[in-house]
Amino acid sequence: MFVDEVIIKVKAGNGGDGCTAFRREKFIPDGGPFGGNGGRGANIIFKTDLGLRTLLDLRYNKLIKAPKGANGEGKNKNGRSAKDVVIKVPVGTTVKDLDTGLIIADLTKKDDEVIVAYGGRGGRGNTAFATNSNPAPNFSEHGEPGEEKTLKVELRLLADVGFVGMPSVGKSTILSKISASKPKIADYHFTTLNPNLGVVKTIDGRTFVAADLPGLIKGASLGEGLGDKFLKHIQRTRVIAHILDMSGKEGRNPTQDYEIINKELEDFDAKLIKKPQIVIANKMDLEGAKENLEEFKKKYNVPVYETSAITNTGLDKALVAIADELDKIKKEPLFEEGEFESHVLYKFKKEQPFTITKDNDIYVVKGKEIEKLFKMTKFTDEGAVRFARKLRAMGIDDKLLEMGVKYGDKVQIMDMIFEFKE
């Protein structure tokens, strides 16, 4: 089964908890804090594998959850970091964060890899909090939560040239003649249900990769037929080979076919219509082909190569022309620089640190940093005091007073409700 698009959730591992411990050994008075830090949670990594051709494995794995780091222990023993989770994907995979709308990665080479969700750092043990004013702290931290994301994972085939055209114009037949690919060929529409790739070698020894895409029809960019599902595979190609049934055997006008397909390409992605095009006038051995070709040339001044896939004539000349065009064009990235997510900017971007709303008689405090601090706090006596000090330093107390909070009023953070005290 060919699967080229999935939506999955990923949850990186939480950091391990820090340990609260003290050194209590004979002949060592005032041993002090002795709790180690927690280990880092596991990252989730996508890595390309040349042996894969589809995203089928991800289709049945809608939630990927990574293990947490080990907790710290006494005697200043730090917890072990969790082993990263590596997910194999095909070359040509793009990963998009649906929450931000940004592209995390476009994986186009062998063994390309990217961290799609970062594991949380380990919580600090009480040894890490020792200071001159508090040499024996009685608190430690929970581990930092790992990142959670909803991802759209898409496969866009890596091909130099894309064969496009209406159903039954001979795309699959041509690919079978010029490469070792064995696409399904039959005398009915939409024989090709999945894209096919073939490595093509010209008579002068040059090679390129061609993709035969399912037949397009009017409205393909809006979901008619199979076009909307596979048009994205044309986006990586550098040249579009537009294959026309010049005989009009199917009852269609080849000139109108050309116009319809170009309109669908433009509607799907305006960049596609700007790609260099070569027209392959197929089925020239059939009646009416010569007359239709003359009409086409009167209207369009584009390179046209006459072929007959059945009799295997004219294909060598067309392939050389495609290779010549490819030699002129540099490979360019699929996405603009601004479409990519910079993880550092994303994770630590400037944003409103918290919001406070009043729900009946309860003041509700929300914010990513607040919630992360809450999850990492162990609410022992000293831990709760430290948490309150951090909230005060972030300006939450001042904002609550500005909103009219009074002594004893209820303040909610996540699932815990506190009483306000100055």
C-alpha positions as CSV (number, residue, x, y, z in Angstrom):
1,M,0.0,0.0,0.0
2,F,1.3,3.4,-1.0
3,V,0.9,5.9,1.9
4,D,2.3,9.4,1.3
5,E,0.6,11.5,4.1
6,V,-0.1,10.9,7.8
7,I,-0.8,13.0,10.8
8,I,0.7,11.8,14.1
9,K,1.3,12.9,17.6
10,V,4.8,12.8,19.2
11,K,5.7,13.0,22.9
12,A,9.3,13.3,23.8
13,G,10.5,11.8,27.1
14,N,10.3,13.8,30.3
15,G,13.4,14.4,32.2
16,G,14.1,12.3,35.2
17,D,13.3,13.7,38.7
18,G,16.1,15.1,40.9
19,C,16.7,13.5,44.2
20,T,16.5,15.0,47.7
21,A,19.1,13.2,49.9
22,F,21.6,14.0,52.6
23,R,25.0,12.5,53.4
24,R,24.8,10.6,56.7
25,E,28.0,8.7,57.3
26,K,29.8,8.0,60.5
27,F,32.6,10.5,61.4
28,I,31.3,12.9,58.7
29,P,29.3,15.6,60.6
30,D,27.1,18.0,58.7
31,G,27.4,15.9,55.5
32,G,25.2,18.2,53.5
33,P,23.0,17.6,50.5
34,F,23.7,14.4,48.5
35,G,20.9,14.2,45.8
36,G,21.8,13.7,42.1
37,N,20.2,15.1,39.1
38,G,17.7,13.3,36.8
39,G,18.7,12.1,33.3
40,R,17.5,13.7,30.1
41,G,14.4,12.4,28.4
42,A,14.6,10.8,25.0
43,N,14.4,12.8,21.8
44,I,12.3,11.6,18.9
45,I,14.3,11.6,15.7
46,F,13.3,11.0,12.1
47,K,16.0,9.5,9.9
48,T,15.8,8.6,6.2
49,D,16.2,5.0,5.0
50,L,16.8,4.3,1.3
51,G,14.9,1.0,1.7
52,L,11.6,2.7,2.4
53,R,9.2,3.9,-0.3
54,T,6.1,4.8,1.8
55,L,4.9,6.1,5.1
56,L,2.8,2.9,5.8
57,D,4.5,2.2,9.1
58,L,3.5,5.6,10.5
59,R,0.0,5.2,9.4
60,Y,-0.5,2.5,12.1
61,N,1.6,4.3,14.7
62,K,-0.4,7.5,15.4
63,L,1.2,8.2,18.8
64,I,5.0,8.0,19.2
65,K,6.0,8.3,22.9
66,A,9.6,8.3,24.1
67,P,10.9,7.1,27.5
68,K,11.7,9.4,30.3
69,G,15.1,9.8,31.9
70,A,16.1,7.9,35.0
71,N,15.6,9.7,38.3
72,G,18.6,10.9,40.3
73,E,19.7,9.0,43.4
74,G,21.4,9.6,46.7
75,K,25.2,9.8,46.9
76,N,25.1,12.4,44.1
77,K,24.3,9.7,41.5
78,N,22.8,11.3,38.4
79,G,20.1,9.5,36.5
80,R,20.9,7.9,33.1
81,S,19.6,9.8,30.0
82,A,17.0,7.9,28.0
83,K,17.9,6.4,24.6
84,D,16.6,8.5,21.7
85,V,13.7,7.0,19.6
86,V,14.7,6.9,15.9
87,I,11.9,6.6,13.4
88,K,12.9,5.5,9.8
89,V,11.2,7.4,7.0
90,P,11.7,7.5,3.2
91,V,14.0,10.0,1.4
92,G,11.8,12.9,0.4
93,T,9.9,13.2,3.6
94,T,8.8,16.6,4.9
95,V,7.7,17.2,8.5
96,K,5.4,20.0,9.4
97,D,4.4,21.2,12.9
98,L,0.6,21.7,12.7
99,D,0.5,23.9,15.8
100,T,2.9,26.5,14.3
101,G,2.4,25.8,10.6
102,L,6.1,25.7,10.1
103,I,8.3,23.1,8.4
104,I,10.5,21.2,10.8
105,A,12.5,19.4,8.2
106,D,12.7,18.4,4.5
107,L,14.7,15.2,4.4
108,T,16.2,14.7,0.9
109,K,19.4,12.8,1.4
110,K,20.5,9.4,2.6
111,D,20.8,9.2,6.5
112,D,19.3,12.8,6.9
113,E,18.0,13.1,10.4
114,V,16.2,15.7,12.5
115,I,15.0,15.9,16.1
116,V,11.2,16.5,15.8
117,A,10.6,16.6,19.5
118,Y,13.2,17.3,22.2
119,G,13.3,15.4,25.5
120,G,13.1,17.4,28.7
121,R,16.2,18.1,30.8
122,G,16.6,16.2,34.1
123,G,15.4,17.8,37.3
124,R,18.1,19.1,39.6
125,G,18.8,17.3,42.9
126,N,19.1,19.2,46.1
127,T,22.9,19.3,45.8
128,A,22.5,21.7,42.9
129,F,20.6,24.1,45.0
130,A,23.1,24.5,47.8
131,T,24.2,28.1,48.4
132,N,26.1,29.9,51.2
133,S,22.8,31.1,52.6
134,N,21.2,27.7,52.3
135,P,23.9,25.0,52.5
136,A,21.4,22.2,53.0
137,P,18.3,22.7,50.7
138,N,15.5,20.3,51.4
139,F,14.0,20.3,47.9
140,S,14.7,19.1,44.3
141,E,13.0,19.3,41.0
142,H,10.8,17.1,38.8
143,G,12.2,16.6,35.3
144,E,11.3,19.0,32.5
145,P,8.4,17.8,30.4
146,G,9.3,16.6,26.9
147,E,7.9,18.4,23.9
148,E,4.6,17.3,22.5
149,K,3.6,18.1,18.9
150,T,1.1,17.2,16.3
151,L,3.0,16.6,13.0
152,K,1.9,16.3,9.4
153,V,4.4,13.9,7.7
154,E,4.3,13.9,3.8
155,L,6.3,12.1,1.2
156,R,7.2,14.0,-2.0
157,L,9.0,11.8,-4.4
158,L,12.5,12.7,-5.5
159,A,12.3,12.8,-9.3
160,D,14.0,15.1,-11.9
161,V,11.1,15.0,-14.3
162,G,7.4,14.4,-13.8
163,F,5.2,12.9,-16.5
164,V,1.8,14.6,-16.4
165,G,-1.3,14.3,-18.6
166,M,-4.8,13.1,-18.8
167,P,-5.7,9.4,-18.2
168,S,-4.7,6.9,-20.9
169,V,-2.3,9.2,-22.8
170,G,0.5,6.7,-22.4
171,K,2.6,7.9,-19.4
172,S,3.0,4.4,-17.9
173,T,3.8,2.9,-21.3
174,I,6.5,5.5,-22.0
175,L,8.0,4.9,-18.5
176,S,8.1,1.1,-19.1
177,K,9.9,1.7,-22.5
178,I,12.6,4.0,-21.2
179,S,13.4,2.5,-17.8
180,A,13.2,-0.8,-15.9
181,S,10.1,0.3,-14.1
182,K,7.1,-2.0,-14.5
183,P,3.9,0.2,-14.0
184,K,0.5,-1.3,-14.5
185,I,-0.7,-0.8,-18.1
186,A,-4.3,-1.4,-19.2
187,D,-6.9,0.0,-21.6
188,Y,-8.9,1.9,-19.1
189,H,-8.7,5.2,-17.2
190,F,-6.8,5.6,-13.9
191,T,-4.8,2.4,-14.4
192,T,-2.0,4.1,-12.4
193,L,-3.2,4.5,-8.8
194,N,0.2,5.3,-7.3
195,P,3.2,7.2,-8.6
196,N,5.9,5.2,-10.3
197,L,9.6,6.0,-10.4
198,G,12.1,4.9,-13.1
199,V,15.8,5.6,-13.7
200,V,16.2,6.7,-17.3
201,K,19.4,6.5,-19.3
202,T,19.7,8.5,-22.6
203,I,21.5,7.4,-25.7
204,D,24.5,9.7,-24.8
205,G,24.9,8.1,-21.3
206,R,23.2,10.7,-19.1
207,T,20.7,9.5,-16.4
208,F,17.8,11.1,-14.6
209,V,14.8,9.9,-12.5
210,A,11.3,10.2,-14.0
211,A,8.0,9.9,-12.1
212,D,4.8,8.7,-13.8
213,L,1.9,10.3,-11.9
214,P,-1.7,9.2,-12.0
215,G,-3.8,10.8,-14.7
216,L,-5.1,14.3,-14.1
217,I,-8.5,15.6,-15.0
218,K,-10.3,18.9,-14.8
219,G,-10.7,19.8,-11.1
220,A,-7.8,17.7,-10.0
221,S,-6.4,20.5,-7.8
222,L,-9.8,20.6,-6.0
223,G,-10.0,16.8,-5.4
224,E,-11.5,15.5,-8.6
225,G,-10.0,12.1,-9.7
226,L,-6.7,11.3,-8.1
227,G,-4.8,14.5,-8.9
228,D,-5.0,16.4,-5.6
229,K,-3.5,13.4,-3.8
230,F,-0.5,13.2,-6.1
231,L,0.1,16.7,-7.5
232,K,2.5,17.3,-4.6
233,H,4.9,14.8,-6.1
234,I,5.5,17.1,-9.0
235,Q,6.7,19.9,-6.7
236,R,10.3,18.5,-6.4
237,T,10.7,17.9,-10.2
238,R,12.8,20.3,-12.2
239,V,11.1,19.7,-15.6
240,I,7.5,18.8,-16.4
241,A,7.1,16.4,-19.4
242,H,3.5,17.0,-20.6
243,I,2.3,13.9,-22.4
244,L,-0.5,14.4,-24.9
245,D,-2.6,11.8,-26.8
246,M,-2.2,13.7,-30.1
247,S,-4.5,11.3,-31.9
248,G,-7.5,12.3,-29.7
249,K,-8.4,8.6,-29.5
250,E,-10.3,9.1,-26.2
251,G,-12.5,11.7,-27.8
252,R,-10.6,14.6,-26.2
253,N,-8.9,17.5,-28.0
254,P,-5.2,17.5,-27.2
255,T,-4.9,21.2,-27.2
256,Q,-7.7,21.5,-24.7
257,D,-6.0,18.7,-22.6
258,Y,-2.8,20.8,-22.5
259,E,-4.7,23.9,-21.3
260,I,-6.7,22.0,-18.6
261,I,-3.6,20.3,-17.1
262,N,-1.7,23.6,-17.0
263,K,-4.6,25.3,-15.3
264,E,-4.7,22.5,-12.7
265,L,-1.0,22.7,-12.1
266,E,-1.2,26.5,-11.6
267,D,-4.2,26.2,-9.2
268,F,-2.4,23.6,-7.1
269,D,0.8,25.6,-6.8
270,A,1.7,28.7,-8.9
271,K,5.4,27.7,-8.9
272,L,4.6,24.6,-11.0
273,I,3.5,26.5,-14.1
274,K,6.9,28.3,-14.0
275,K,8.8,25.0,-14.4
276,P,10.3,24.3,-17.8
277,Q,7.9,22.1,-19.9
278,I,8.6,19.7,-22.7
279,V,5.6,18.4,-24.7
280,I,5.6,14.8,-25.8
281,A,3.1,14.3,-28.5
282,N,2.4,10.6,-28.1
283,K,0.4,8.1,-30.3
284,M,1.6,9.8,-33.5
285,D,1.2,6.5,-35.3
286,L,-2.6,6.8,-35.1
287,E,-5.0,8.5,-37.5
288,G,-5.6,12.2,-36.9
289,A,-2.4,12.8,-34.9
290,K,-0.7,14.8,-37.6
291,E,-3.6,17.2,-38.0
292,N,-4.1,17.7,-34.3
293,L,-0.3,18.4,-33.9
294,E,-0.5,21.1,-36.6
295,E,-3.4,22.8,-34.7
296,F,-1.5,22.6,-31.4
297,K,1.7,24.2,-32.9
298,K,-0.4,27.1,-34.3
299,K,-1.5,28.0,-30.8
300,Y,1.5,27.1,-28.7
301,N,5.2,27.8,-29.3
302,V,6.7,25.2,-27.0
303,P,9.2,22.3,-27.6
304,V,7.2,19.4,-29.0
305,Y,8.6,15.9,-29.6
306,E,6.7,13.4,-31.7
307,T,6.6,9.8,-30.2
308,S,4.8,6.6,-30.4
309,A,5.4,4.6,-27.2
310,I,3.8,1.4,-28.7
311,T,6.2,1.4,-31.7
312,N,9.1,2.8,-29.5
313,T,9.8,5.7,-31.9
314,G,10.9,9.2,-31.1
315,L,11.5,8.5,-27.4
316,D,15.3,8.8,-27.6
317,K,15.1,12.4,-29.0
318,A,12.7,13.4,-26.3
319,L,14.8,12.0,-23.5
320,V,17.9,13.8,-24.8
321,A,15.9,17.1,-24.8
322,I,14.8,16.4,-21.2
323,A,18.4,15.7,-20.2
324,D,19.6,18.9,-21.9
325,E,17.0,20.9,-20.0
326,L,17.9,19.3,-16.7
327,D,21.6,20.2,-17.3
328,K,20.6,23.9,-17.3
329,I,18.6,23.8,-14.1
330,K,20.1,23.8,-10.6
331,K,18.4,21.8,-7.8
332,E,16.6,24.1,-5.4
333,P,15.1,23.5,-2.0
334,L,11.3,22.8,-2.0
335,F,10.6,25.3,0.8
336,E,11.6,28.9,1.4
337,E,13.9,29.7,4.3
338,G,11.1,31.5,6.2
339,E,8.9,28.4,6.1
340,F,11.3,26.5,8.3
341,E,11.1,26.3,12.0
342,S,14.2,27.3,14.0
343,H,13.9,25.2,17.1
344,V,15.8,27.6,19.3
345,L,13.6,30.5,18.2
346,Y,10.5,28.4,18.4
347,K,11.2,27.0,21.9
348,F,12.3,30.2,23.4
349,K,10.5,32.8,21.3
350,K,9.2,36.0,22.9
351,E,5.6,35.6,23.9
352,Q,3.3,36.7,26.6
353,P,4.7,34.8,29.6
354,F,1.3,34.3,31.3
355,T,-2.4,35.2,31.1
356,I,-4.8,35.6,34.0
357,T,-8.6,35.3,33.7
358,K,-11.3,35.3,36.3
359,D,-13.7,32.3,36.2
360,N,-16.5,33.0,38.8
361,D,-14.5,33.6,42.0
362,I,-11.2,31.8,40.9
363,Y,-8.3,33.6,39.2
364,V,-6.9,31.2,36.5
365,V,-3.2,31.6,35.6
366,K,-2.0,30.1,32.3
367,G,1.2,30.1,30.3
368,K,3.8,27.7,29.0
369,E,6.6,28.7,31.3
370,I,4.2,28.8,34.3
371,E,2.9,25.3,33.5
372,K,6.4,23.9,33.0
373,L,7.6,25.4,36.3
374,F,4.5,23.9,38.0
375,K,5.2,20.4,36.6
376,M,8.9,20.6,37.7
377,T,8.1,21.7,41.2
378,K,8.0,19.2,44.1
379,F,5.5,20.8,46.5
380,T,7.5,20.1,49.7
381,D,7.7,23.0,52.2
382,E,10.8,24.5,50.7
383,G,9.7,23.6,47.1
384,A,6.4,25.4,47.5
385,V,8.2,28.5,48.9
386,R,10.6,28.5,45.9
387,F,7.7,28.2,43.5
388,A,5.9,31.2,45.1
389,R,9.1,33.3,44.9
390,K,9.4,32.5,41.2
391,L,5.8,33.5,40.5
392,R,6.4,36.7,42.3
393,A,9.5,37.4,40.3
394,M,7.6,36.8,37.1
395,G,5.1,39.5,38.0
396,I,2.1,37.3,38.7
397,D,1.5,38.7,42.2
398,D,1.5,42.3,40.9
399,K,-0.9,41.4,38.1
400,L,-3.3,39.7,40.5
401,L,-3.3,42.7,42.8
402,E,-3.9,44.9,39.8
403,M,-7.0,42.8,39.0
404,G,-8.3,43.2,42.5
405,V,-7.3,39.9,44.2
406,K,-7.7,39.9,48.0
407,Y,-6.1,37.8,50.8
408,G,-7.6,34.3,50.8
409,D,-8.9,34.5,47.2
410,K,-8.4,31.3,45.1
411,V,-5.8,31.1,42.4
412,Q,-5.7,28.2,40.0
413,I,-2.7,26.9,38.1
414,M,-3.4,23.8,36.0
415,D,-5.3,21.4,38.3
416,M,-4.2,22.9,41.6
417,I,-5.9,25.7,43.5
418,F,-4.0,28.0,45.9
419,E,-5.0,30.7,48.4
420,F,-3.5,34.1,47.7
421,K,-1.3,35.4,50.4
422,E,0.9,38.6,50.2
